[in-house]
Amino acid sequence: MPKIQKADPLLRKKVFIAIGICAIIGVILLQIEKSLTFAVAEWIVANQNQTGLRVKIVFLAITTLFVVPLSAFSVWFWNLGKKIIYYRQFPPPKVKVVKDTPVLRGKAACKKGRLLKLFSIFLVGLVFVLISIFWKLSVIFSEMAK
């Protein structure tokens, strides 16, 4: 029977608090979305000479909101996969878990580590796809705005 790594109650509490805070922020953003969208649209068309540039700025901000978290997750998953492969153990030593987790060793752990690294590469690819899509959209919309 595999060894079980016990959950860290303090980490579990922190995760639930973080999820709650994110949910509250999400609800607030949904409530102010219409007024925020209207304000951004007004700002874009406020100066006819700079409309194209302002459209690109808005798309740059949106792109950043998507790309930065995905990039951070990609780095985190890559490092976790690297640790799993190095120690040949999942979860790696000294890594806290939020639920009781069976400890995998050897080939099974390395397979999980490689899957996490593969997922990290997928996220990097997704980042490049999002950047190219948003760039193309910003060019199209900025040309339409002129």
N, C-alpha and C positions, 0 to 999 in steps of 0.2 A: 504494500500500500504506500503511495507516494506521501512524502512529507507535506504538511499543510502550513503555509505561511499565514499567520494570523493577521487580520485587518488591524490597521492603526485607527483607533476611535477618534483621535484628534484630527487626523487627516480626513477621515470620513465627515466629520463635523465641518471642517473648512470647505470641503467640496460641496456639501449641501448649502452652505452659506453662499458660496460663489455662484452656484446655480440659481439660488433665490435672488441674488443681486442682479444677475444677468436677466432673469425673467422680469424683474421690476423695471429695469432699464429698457427692455424690449417693449413692455406695455406702454411706458412713457413715450418712447420713440414712435410707436404706432399712433398714440394720441396726438402728437404734435406734427406728424408726417404731412398732413395736408397744408398746414400753415407754413411749414418749412419748405415744402415744394413750391408753394406760391411765392414765398420770399426769394427763393433761388431763381425762379423763372423771371420775376420782376428785375432782379439784379442783372440777369443775363441780357435783357433787352433794354436796360436803362440807358446805355450808351451804344448807339447803333454802330459806331466805329470800332467798338471792341467786342461785339457780340460773338464773333468766331473764336476769339481768344478766350472769352469767358466760358464758352461751351467746352473748349479743351480743358480749361481749369476744372470745371465740374467733373468731367470724365476722368481727369487725373485723380481727383479726390475719391471718386467712387472706386477706381481701380486700386488705389492705395488701401481703401477699407477692405477690399477682398484679398489683395495680394499679401499684405503684411502678416495677417494671422495664418494664412495658408503656408507661407514661408517659415514662420516660427514653428508651426506644427510639423512641417517637413524636417526641420533640423532636429526637433525633439525626438521624432520617431526614428530618424537615422541614428542618433546617439544611443537611444534605447536598444535598437537592434544590434548596434556595434557592441554594447556592453553584454547583451545576451550571448552573442557569438563568442566574445572573449572569455567569459566565465563559463560558457556552456551550461547555463542555468537560467530558467525563467521562473519567476522574476529574479533579476540579478541580485547579488548580495547587497544589503543596505538600502534596497529600494522598498519604500513603503507601499502597501496596497490598501484599497478601500474596502475590499471584501476578502474573506478567507480564500486563499488561492493555492491549489495544488502546485508544488514545485516540480517543474520538469527539468530533466538533466539530459545531457548528451545530444543525440541526433534530434530528438523532438524539440529541445530548446533551441538548437541552432536553426532548425526549420522555421520556428516562430521568429527568430531574429532576422533571418533572411526575408521573411514575409513583411516584417516591419520596414526593412530597408527598401524593399520593392514598393511598398505603399508610399514611402517617402519620395521615391523617384517619380511615382505617379503624381503626387502632389506638386512636385516641381514642374512636371509637364503641364499640369492643370494651370499653374501660375502663368506659364508662357502662353498657353491658349487664351486665358483671360486677358492678359496684357495685349495680345494681338487683336482680340475681338474688340476690346474697349478702345484701342488705338484706332482701329478701322472705323468704329462708330463715331469717335470724336472727329475724325477727318470728314466723314460724310455729313454729320450734323453741323460742323463749323462751316463747311462749304454751303450748305443749305441756308445758314443764317446770314451769309453775306449778301 
